[in-house]
Amino acid sequence: MKRRDLLTGLAVSVLAVGCGQGVPARPQGRAARYGKPVALPAPAIDGPVSLEQAIERRRSRRSFLPDPLPVAAIGQLLWAGQGITSADGKRTAPSAGALYPLELYVVTSTDVMHYLPQGHRAEIRPGTGVRPALQAAALGQAPVGAAPGIIVVAAVPARTQAKYGTRAGAFVELEAGHAAQNILLTAAARGLAAVPVGSFDQAQAAAALALPAGQTVLYLIPVGLAST
Ligand SMILES: Cc1cc2nc3c(=O)[nH]c(=O)nc-3n(C[C@H](O)[C@H](O)[C@H](O)COP(=O)(O)O)c2cc1C
């Protein structure tokens, strides 16, 4: 069986939970916006290639098949970014003071999924208009409008500011880099196309996602099945 068939075969209909009706005008209460959390498939802790091969293969790839991302792949990427890997709550990516300011989202053509590291779950809300709004925020960049999934690395800097004051901004951005690299290497290891996108208007991106006040967008990672 080809790798693409394998991935597609793993697809579960979690993403079909919502059928979006566009971006809310402004953030509403969490319960009003997101559905009940759903469990993601357990992440694999081995893979098809070695870490060294994944590092060697990683390349920014901007062309995607239109096929939806299988939920197993989404779960694997989110786990790589912020999954909990120890009994005391520590995660796949390091965090200054273990304060964990990052929040991960996945935007699809129809929904917005918010990752809940506790229990490796996600809460999902409809959002048909979010992907084009994110593309507009990213200066119209084509991969943002075309990727079947855009992983959004967002942050609540106040979580880190309480302890680290003026260093917090840098720390939070460094952490976003750690999480993003884990995600990019996981994509490379699993034959997925992905590209880190840093050129976007932060206020516009936060509005597109209807993020709560105090939460900011640091990175967009369009990802999908590779088209070549
Ligand atoms: C902080 C940062 C921001 C980036 N922003 C964008 C972007 O907005 N759009 C894009 O297509 N690529 C973006 N890239 C990807 C770079 O263009 C890419 O990493 C570079 O050309 C090297 O190629 P490689 O990633 O294949 O090694 C960004 C990379 C980094 C590290």
The ligand as a Gaussian input file, in Angstrom:
#p B3LYP/6-31G(d) Opt

LIG

0 1
 C       11.031000      32.582000      10.811000
 C       10.725000      32.066000       9.426000
 C        9.736000      32.667000       8.689000
 C        9.392000      32.151000       7.433000
 N        8.355000      32.697000       6.777000
 C        7.998000      32.196000       5.577000
 C        6.880000      32.728000       4.909000
 O        6.212000      33.655000       5.377000
 N        6.531000      32.153000       3.729000
 C        7.232000      31.099000       3.178000
 O        6.848000      30.627000       2.101000
 N        8.307000      30.582000       3.800000
 C        8.706000      31.101000       4.980000
 N        9.768000      30.560000       5.647000
 C       10.485000      29.414000       5.065000
 C       11.820000      29.853000       4.432000
 O       11.571000      30.509000       3.200000
 C       12.690000      28.604000       4.205000
 O       12.955000      28.014000       5.465000
 C       14.000000      28.925000       3.526000
 O       13.788000      29.287000       2.169000
 C       14.974000      27.757000       3.576000
 O       14.413000      26.628000       2.906000
 P       14.128000      25.249000       3.668000
 O       13.170000      25.503000       4.789000
 O       13.564000      24.361000       2.605000
 O       15.439000      24.730000       4.188000
 C       10.119000      31.054000       6.887000
 C       11.135000      30.471000       7.641000
 C       11.420000      30.958000       8.894000
 C       12.505000      30.284000       9.695000

